[in-house]
Amino acid sequence: MLRLRYLSLTALSLLFSLFPLVLQAQDSPQWRGPNRDGVIPSYTEPRTWPEQLKQKWQVNVGMGYSSPLLVGKDIFTFTRQGEQELVSCLDLDTGRVLWRNAYDAPYTVNPVARAHGKGPKSTPAFSLGRLFTLGIGGILSSWDAKSGKLLWRREFSSEFKATSPDFGTATSPIVDGKLVSCHD
């Protein structure tokens, strides 16, 4: 299971490195793309595909189920390493870490879901220069997308402990203008 998550991120980095000119104009700033429908409207499939992919770079970002975002030449990832959740910004062309920020996010997995790991499961959302993340334990954060500086945070799991989900949060934030919506 963990190997699959790492392979998915590696495969994604390969696609990004193979088709940078095609993808540059096609931001994917939230779960399932620009319109949350799994479609990138301006994507044109290459006429020919290489017989074998050539890996340009690889970065170990951690584990989780969150999808990476592509905005311009920035790739944003939201993962877990140990007892911390990690948000990172990578350069599309090189895989170089532009910034990384981690915070303590201890979480006890329900025994029934132990095989799923400690997440995170929610894909971030990008809007107006900000990145929004929702961790598995209900920590909603807003980050400056250029610097990685934390702008604000709400910890729903401590505010509403009696109603926290048994299997962690998995909904991805949605941004509509200046409003951020999520279900914890």
KOLGU-116985 format. One record per atom (N, C-alpha, C): x, y, z; residue in one letter. Coordinates in steps of 0.001 Angstrom, whole numbers, plus 500000, padded with zeros to 6 digits. Example, Ala and Ser with C-alpha at 12.3 -4.5 7.8 and 13.67 -1.06 7.14 Angstrom:
% KOLGU-116985
513190494310507800A512300495500507800A513200496700507800A512850497750507080S513670498940507140S512900500030507870S
//
This chain:
% KOLGU-116985
500827498810500000M500000500000500000M500874501257500000M501868501320500896L502746502485500939L503520502614499635L503981501481499103R504738501509497856R503880502101496743R502595501771496726L501690502297495717L501590503817495814L501498504349497038R501413505801497203R502671506480496695R503857505911496998Y505112506493496529Y505227506380495019Y504785505240494462L504837505068493020L503931506062492319L502775506356492903S501861507319492301S502512508690492213S503184509109493271L503849510411493242L505013510408492268L505739509288492167T506831509192491209T506287509238489793T505216508504489536A504619508515488206A504129509905487844A503548510592488795L503084511952488547L504255512864488214L505359512719488936S506522513556488645S507057513260487256S506983511998486821L507420511655485470L506547512336484419L505242512292484629L504347512953483682L504603514449483629L504779515062484805F505053516486484836F506353516804484106F507364515961484260S508644516246483631S508625515963482133S507799515034481675L507735514725480251L506969515771479453L505965516366480061F505098517271479316F504985518651479953F506127519285480311P506030520566481004P505371521660480185P505578521675478864L504971522726478058L503463522563477974L503003521339477922V501562521078477863V500905521428479193V501554521068480297L500936521229481606L501039522639482182L501984523449481706Q502168524769482307Q500898525609482302Q500140525539481257A498946526368481159A497724525674481751A497918524519482358Q496792523734482820Q496894523474484314Q496691524505485086D496758524357486536D495711523369487033D496082522668488076S495162521784488781S495188522230490243S494407523274490582P494525523926491888P493701523320493018P493031522190492757Q492179521591493785Q491906520137493413Q491193519437494287W490873518038494052W490118517878492741W490595516982491904R489996516645490619R490071517757489581R491028518684489739G491279519664488691G490573520985488853G490685521831487825P490192523209487929P488699523344488201P487900522395487726N486449522463487918N485914521353488819N486804520658489515R486445519542490410R485671518433489683R485966518253488391D485249517232487625D486179516195486985D487472516252487288G488420515294486730G488839515598485304G488496516785484800V488808517152483419V489681518405483403V490714518386482566I491513519591482320I491150520018480900I490294521034480767P489698521371479471P490690521636478344P491808522259478619S492729522628477546S493778521565477253S493664520373477854Y494657519319477631Y494520518727476237Y495642518597475560T495694517943474265T496649516769474385T496178515605474069E497010514401474149E498134514485473117E499357514101473495P500465514098472524P500157513155471360P500608513512470166R500358512662468992R501088511334469107R502280511374469667T503036510141469873T503532510105471310T503599508903471835W504081508688473190W505439507998473108W506343508323474037P507637507626474020P507437506142474362P508310505296473806E508209503866474112E508496503591475575E509374504386476167Q509709504205477575Q509859505585478215Q509283505722479405L509398506986480126L510803507139480702L511291508364480741K512606508646481297K512406509498482551K512827508970483681Q512662509691484945Q513638510856484998Q513105512057485269K513955513239485384K514303513547486828K513377513291487751W513642513535489163W512677512730490017W513048512574491269Q512218511854492230Q512467512462493605Q511391512649494362V511490513223495702V510617512401496639V511145512027497798N510343511363498813N509626512444499606N508324512531499441V507555513577500116V506840513079501361V506773511772501555G506059511222502693G504932510325502215G503988510056503109M502896509163502731M501546509827502949M500549509282502313G499196509793502437G498429509574501151G497196510035501127Y496318509850499976Y496001511157499259Y496526512250499733S496281513551499149S496877513619497747S496146514201496804S496675514390495449S497560515633495418S498633515607494650P499434516825494488P498674517836493641P498985519106493827L498406520172493009L499484520737492094L499097521198490930L499993521887490017L499434523284489787L500224524297490120V499841525690489890V501061526380489288V500957526748488008G502119527304487319G503219526255487261G504378526564487841K505488525605487895K505696525080489305K504683525244490156D504762524764491541D503902523526491717D504472522519492363I503733521327492742I503601521365494256I502378521313494757F502136521320496200F501750519911496638F502394519435497714T502073518120498262T501685518280499726T500835517369500193F500396517349501584F500482515900502035F501393515617502972T501711514240503342T501947514118504844T502368512938505247R502715512673506642R504080512013506683R504867512446507669Q506119511779508017Q506119511643509526Q506031510419509999G505972510174511441G504707510753512033G504857511570513065E503704512186513732E503478513629513274E504020513970512100Q503837515323511569Q503164515275510202Q502323516286509955E501797516494508614E502697517540507963E502915517358506669L503925518123505947L503311518720504692L503481519999504505V503055520631503261V504326521135502576V504434520857501276S505649521185500543S505313521810499203S506258522594498702C506166523166497364C507422522734496615C507227522097495460L508331521591494641L508342522302493295L509537522439492728D509691523001491394D509354521929490353D508479522244489420L508036521304488394L509193520756487569L510125521610487191D511188521193486282D512270520349486945D512566520628488221T513711519978488870T513349519082490047T512157519260490615G511791518524491819G512390519121493079G513116520218492925R513743520877494082R512663521367495042R512892521142496342V511953521609497358V512131523120497499V511085523881497173L511132525342497293L510863525766498730L509937525085499373W509701525271500806W508977524047501353W509126523890502640R508485522761503334R508145523245504734R506962522879505198N506544523261506536N505839522064507169N506198521753508400A505611520613509098A505039521075510429A504042520339510906Y503479520624512225Y503086519305512875Y503111519312514197D502742518111514940D501268517805514719D500997516550514397A499619516122514145A499450514679514614A499593514446515924P499423513074516401P498010512599516102P497896511332515744Y496594510800515379Y496581509306515672Y495519508833516288T495352507414516546T494355506865515541T494814505947514732V493973505357513697V493004504360514334V491750504420513924N490771503431514347N491302502057513942N491287501063514838P491848499744514522P491305499132513224P490062499410512885V489468498875511662V490156499454510419V490673500663510516A491285501340509372A492808501372509441A493406500585510302R494861500620510490R495628500480509174R495153499653508254A495850499446506982A495892500712506129A494991501638506369H494968502884505593H496042503861506024H496554503713507222G497577504639507714G496972505914508260G497854506836508588K497448508080509251K497249509258508303K497134508977507030G496801510035506075G497933511001505823G497641512211505407P496317512807505227P495602512268503986P494294512438504007K493459511955502909K492904513099502061K492923514301502580S492333515459501897S493354516133500979S492923516438499770T493759517171498823T493645518664499137T494767519388499126P494703520833499383P493904521571498305P493651522840498560A493039523729497569A493900524982497489A494053525520496282F494835526739496046F493903527816495529F494030529030496089S493254530162495595S493905531459496039S494025532402495119L494509533754495411L495818533753496206L496756532899495809G498066532871496452G498113532152497785G497045531463498122R496991530723499392R496725529248499132R497266528432500031L497057526993499988L496313526607501252L495265525792501119F494455525364502261F494552523853502402F494871523395503615T494995521961503878T494084521567505035T493570520332504972L492774519770506054L493370518416506403L493992518333507573G494652517103508002G493677516048508484G494172514835508624I493327513705509010I492677513902510378I493329514659511260G492789514901512593G491923516143512687G491613516788511559G490736517957511566G491459519278511735G492719519369511347I493471520630511426I493388521314510068I492672522450510022L492523523234508801L493525524375508854L494366524487507821S495417525502507794S495385526285506498S495804527542506592S495974528397505426S497442528792505354S498049528610504175W499470528877503970W499661529896502856W500682530724502982D501098531575501880D501785530657500863D501287530594499642A501786529636498664A503198529951498179A503625531176498248K504987531532497805K506041531196498847K505745531455500122S506760531304501176S506558530083502068S505341529555502105G505039528452503012G504720528914504427G504617530212504632K504309530755505958K502857530430506337K502681529961507574L501338529700508081L500614531027508270L499411531153507702L498617532378507830L497592532248508957L496930531094509054W496014530828510165W495738529331510252W495176528922511393R494883527500511624R493691527360512552R492842526344512276R491738525947513164R491888524457513428R491791524072514683E491918522661515059E490556522148515510E489776521656514545F488411521226514811F488344520020515737F489338519145515659S489294517940516496S489359518280517974S490043519361518341S490075519748519753S488852520584520129S488300521330519173E487115522146519442E485847521312519525E485772520253518722F484562519438518647F484908517961518835F485617517652519900K486138516309520135K485048515227520084K483885515486520649A482821514485520710A482271514117519338A482428515000518341T481865514727517023T482933514476515958T484187514298516362S485247514023515388S484991512689514704S485237512604513391P484993511354512667P485855510205513203P485283509011513265D486000507831513757D487176507442512876D487126507783511599F488161507350510665F488952508531510091F488865509675510738G489604510857510294G488869511619509210G489360512803508932T488741513628507894T489300513227506528T488468513331505528A488898512956504185A488363513907503125A487589514908503508T487063515836502515T488117516887502187T488150517292500955S489094518313500523S488437519679500613S489198520690501075P488618522036501159P488182522537499783P487137523350499773I486658524015498557I486717525512498818I487263526249497873V487364527703498012V486408528344497032V485585529272497533D484651530018496707D484824531485497079D485528532214496242G485843533610496565G486746533681497785G486255534315498855K487041534431500090K486590533423501151K485717532489500773L485230531485501718L485909530142501482L486285529490502583V486840528145502522V485850527226503218V485418526185502534S484461525243503102S485096523872503205S484789523194504311C485220521805504457C484290521133505460C484250519842505399H483432519061506303H484358518257507176H484261518434508488D485112517690509418D484296516627510091D
//
